[in-house]
Amino acid sequence: MQNVKTAIKKALSLDYNSFVEPLKNLKYIGSHHHGYYIPAKFLNDSSICYCIGAGVDVSFDTELIVNYNSKVYIFDPAPDAKEHFNKVKNAATNGEKFAVGKKVPFTYRLTGQQLENVQFIEKGLWNESTVLKFYKATDSNYPSHSIDLFNGSSEFIEAPVERLSSIMKKLNHTYIDLLKIEIEGAEYVVINTIIEDKPDIKVILVEFDELFHPKDYKYLFRIKKATESLLKAGYKLAHSTPHFKRLFVREDVFEDLKKK
């Protein structure tokens, strides 16, 4: 039965590795559960990285600084995310060890000197500037909020959201080298704004969270549609995990990295 399901997914291009054109020389950055594969020789100390969605694990975000000394902007309006970031910041300032993850612990390596390269912004992404409800997950072991996925929950916060192109303008950024989107179902809306506004973004990382919290049986088709829209917009799908954490690289950058 499982083999039949797999065959159907592949036939409908719903399998996790559908559309993948693999790049060599990728590097895994971050903790076991919240890390991503990125091109190993792409970022540097002049790179601008936006990490949308922090939760209680900013291992990937901070490792961009540790590995490449890049400028990192972390966005998350949830109080528990800001509290976690402050713990990371305090540990780095005081030279203390601080780990995240129970089954596979990850110890943060950010130093006090590197803190100048990171900025935490208490704001979410959407398709307009407004204030929205972020619903808390009903599972107490899942410390996340979502605009879209957990709206059956009775607990929520209200927080500001903004369009990506508007945030870039306010921060005086004309381009983004790396964009991470990990926002519990709101990724579809944000991807649509990227297609519409065409900001200068070289690498996009997306976690399609509906794999774990599907709204209905059509979730794989929504992931496929969002993926195809980025492909049509001029990106290559360079890597995908079985959990649909995907690496999109703009075509010109993809070709340059292939040469390297």
C-alpha positions, 0 to 999 in steps of 0.5 A: 500500500505504501509503495502505491501511495509513493508511486501516485505521489511521484506520478502527480509530482507530489513527492518531496523530491519532485522538481529537484535539480540538485546542487553539489557542495551543500552545507547543513546549518543549524540544529537537528530539527531546525536547520537547513541545507544551503550552498556552502560557498555562497554567503560572506560577511557582506551578505544580508539574511532575513530569517522569518520565524524564530520560535524557540530555536534560532540555531540556523539564524545564528549559525549564519553569523558564526559560519559566514559573519553575515548580517542577520535579521530575525523576525517573529512577533511571538513573546516566547520567540523574543524570550528565547532570543534574549536567552541566547543573547545573554548567554553570548554576552556572558560567555555561557553555554546555552543549548536547545533541543532535548533528543538531539541537543544543539549548543549555540556558538554565537559570541558577544562580539557577533551580536552586532551582526544580528537584529531581532524584529518583533513583526510577522510577514503577510501581504499587507501592513496590519495587525493579525491574530496569531493562534497558539498551537493546541499541542503544548509540546509545540511552542508556535503561533500561526496566523492560519493553521491553529485558528481552532485554538482559543489562545492567541496574540495580536501582533503587527505584520507587514509585506516583505517588500515594505520591510526591505524598504524600511530597512533600506535593503535593495536585495536579500542574499538569503531568505528563510521562511518558517511561518506555520502555514503563512508561507503561501501568502508570503510566496505570493507577495514575492511573485508579485513584487519581484524583490531581489532575493537570491536564495529562499528557504521554505519549510512547508509546515502543512506536512505536519499540520494539514488543513485538509487532504489537499495540502500536498497540492498547495505545496506543489502549487507554491513550488511551481510558482517559484520555479516559474518566477526564475528559481531552481529547487536545489534541495528538498528534505522528506519533510519538505524543507526546501532550498530555492536558488535563483537561476543566475545564482544557481548557474554560478554555483554549478561552475564553482 
